[in-house]
């Protein structure tokens, strides 16, 4: 099908908000002849343009693919609800922003599955493109639909809809995938997928068969107490009664090309930073130049999936960062550059980097931001170096209110040290501090929540003493979700009644002048946990929720909770009906039970490189309240270096190996 006419698109734009989302033509967008490439890739972020344009992973792939011989890469995003309605009424399919070519015309549709709340959006994107949503209904005449991002470390609840998942870093495998497809263009979809299944880091779910076994078990409540006498959809399992739901015991390959375990792909050396970064047409979440200074984290926070699945640490040289920053600013016209990483202050040469950047951009009105900082005086010093006298807000993430609970989650910062840092922040002229906490952490008690309140008040007192009445403390509280490939992956989700009661404690305790408090509604947390911890049986629930109108699940204003409640209540497959007598039993099974240490978890066949036995050892250390020191100071034998032995080279940047 040829490109859509501009007139058909333009006719809709006067009837929607932010029409700039849908017109393309961004500065630095790549426009190449369609016929000049033999493989055409559409990179899709299944949420608003405003978010997707800030996704750095897609920007990297856009750069890599468009520099490859014979490959063309374009972009699409999920339109807002008003534009979706207009497109459906007009019979206009989803199109790429570079050429206005229908998405269905591409050879590959690569959909970012960065987090669980994008799953129903992915189905909407497939449907709006005019594609069958089920992978089994698509053949070689349709685009190959692949998923990638952190969400692929347990993609089981959406395996019906994708042909391939990239496990790990797509920069390391994307061109191999393109070559594999190029070699099998003349073959069937089965032939194509068998070729791709043999490539390391590619997971083809149709070539794996799940095995379930029924074994009665007692489902323990999420607050680590004895089983309660009643249950609700947001509460613990009923009275310790056994459930006969089948547990996954294996996912076995069904073709010789598919490995029994898929090990993630990683880049030994970080790929070149995209220089001609796209400049969006409308205001986006992060509208600035970006340089990734290092990848991975050595802190070992036990709740953090990103820190686990991005190991080991790889750093970019100072000179490369500085040169890239200058080139990007010249190519984009931006006046701000963000130094991207999970923990910017942990970059081993951060003082030298800041000095070099300041020297390079002296007198040019260029600002430099560090999106993530530790809670220590060193971070305050770094922020002061970059602030140019401006002192607005400072952000820290203590995560827990008490020292004891921070020890259990391996957050190595004491209350005394945190208050000392707060004093330094206010003394240097900052007027506000934002504190990030979680509730619902394993072993948490009401006393730990009271400690959050006490800590917030103490920080405010310090601020008022040093900064007067203008001092502000902003407290943001999320609810902990036990994620795959973390130390806490065996833990249950804390029940809704407990979470909401503790949220009320915080609302009552953190109020008045100088305070603001925000929190996540529990239904959104429950949905995130269900999708993060589910197996293949939940594909039917995801599809049914989408059919009932679930979209934009990450947006509190747009999430259709009624659709999810109905989909869960229906248990929309014979298997779910047979396994779970009621919606409560489905939620109990997936959310509110502590999984046994010998249970096969739905993501066990997908390997991050960190060994499960390390997670188990650290899980027991957590229960004992033991801290682990930073990996830079001592290797804890997590298994990542054994998983990738070929990376032990002189050029390798992991601090543990130096």
Secondary structure, 3 states (H helix, E strand, C coil): CCCCCHHHHHHHHCCCCCHHHHCCCCECCCCCCHHHCCEEEEEEECCCHHHHCCCHHHHHHHHHHHHCCCEEEEEEECCCHHHHHHHHHHCCCCECCCCCCEHHHCCEEEEECCCHHHHHHHHHHHHHCCCCCCHHHCCCCCCEEEEECHHHHHCHHHCCCCCEEECECHHHCHHHHHHHHHHCCCCCHHHHHHHHHCCCCEECHHHEEEEEEECCEECCCCCCCCCCCCCCCCCCCCCCCEECCEEEEEEEECCCCCCCCEECECCCCCCCCCCCCCECCCCCCCCCEEEECEECCCCCCCCCHHHHHCCCCEECCHHHHHHHHHHHHHHHCCCEEEEECCCHHHCCCHHHHHHHHHHHCCCCCCEEEECCCCCCHHHHHHHHHHCCCCCCEEEEEEECCCHHHHHHCCCCCCHHHHHHHHHHHHHCCCCEEEEEEEECCCCCCHHHHHHHHHHHHHHHHHHHHHHHHHCEEEEEEEECCCCCCCCCCCCCCCCHHHHHHHHHHHHHHCCCCCEEEEECCHHHHHHHHHHHHCCHHHHHHHHHHHHCCCCCCCCCCCCCHHHHHHHHHHCCCHHHHHHCCCHHHHHHHHCCCCCCCCCCCCCCCEECCCCHHHHHHHHHHHHCCCCCCCCCCCCCCCCHHHHCHHHCCCCCCCHHHC
